[in-house]
Amino acid sequence: MSLKDVIAADLDVFLNTDEFADEHILDGKKIRLVVAADTLNGTPLPHAEGVSLWRKVIHVSCTDLGYRPNEGGLLELDEQVYEVVNVEEQDGLYAITLEANTM
C-alpha cells in the first residue's frame, strides 16, 4: 500500500461519523466534517464592546466539499453565515477557519 493510500484510509477514519466527524449542513449540502470551536467555556470570544466573535475551524474532505472556498468569502454552516478567514489544504483535507460577529 502506498503512502497516499494510507493517508486516504486515515481520512476515512477521521471523517467517520462513528469516530470524530458529525454530519452538518455546509452551504446547503449535508456533509461529514469535524468542527473545532474557538470559544471560552462555550461562549464567544470578546471582540469589541457589545460584539462577540465566534470562530470555528472545520475540517472537511476536499473531495466531499468539491471546491476550495475563497478567503474573504462567505460559508453557511448549520444555518449560520460565517466569513472564511483562512483555508489550508493538506493531504486531501481542508482546514477552514470561519468567523462570525454577533451582537
ABEGO torsion letter per residue (X at the ends): XBAAAAAAAAAAAAABAABABBBBBBGGBBBBBBBBBBBBGGBBBBABBGBBBBBBBBBBBAAAAGBBBBBGBBBBBGGBBBBBABBBBBGGBBBBBBBBBBX
